[in-house]
Amino acid sequence: MRGIILAGIALLGVVTAALASWFVEKIGDVEEAGEETQRDVEELADEVRAPTK
């Protein structure tokens, strides 16, 4: 009986770790996309401010 309980707790730990890893990966992707967007906005703003000839 104890073995089943320990196996259940271990399985719960593995599932929790997998979910945490997935969340961290998704948050990193969102932050990276935000940084790319910020760079694009800065480039466009520089183009708008540049004097035209």
Steps between C-alpha positions, in 0.01 A plus 500: 500500500781740586661432162187610318480819703866579436457429128200733491691777673795452263269512198340818631846653538594410143178647361546818705859538380393451137231767532740743667755445224236560233388826665857627530566422133185682386578805713849512349354488149266789578780710648721433197223603263446817702868589473492447122193721471668772707805495271274523194314799648828674579626445143179638352510801732858571389391481136215744563731745681770482230506805273386431146697632207 
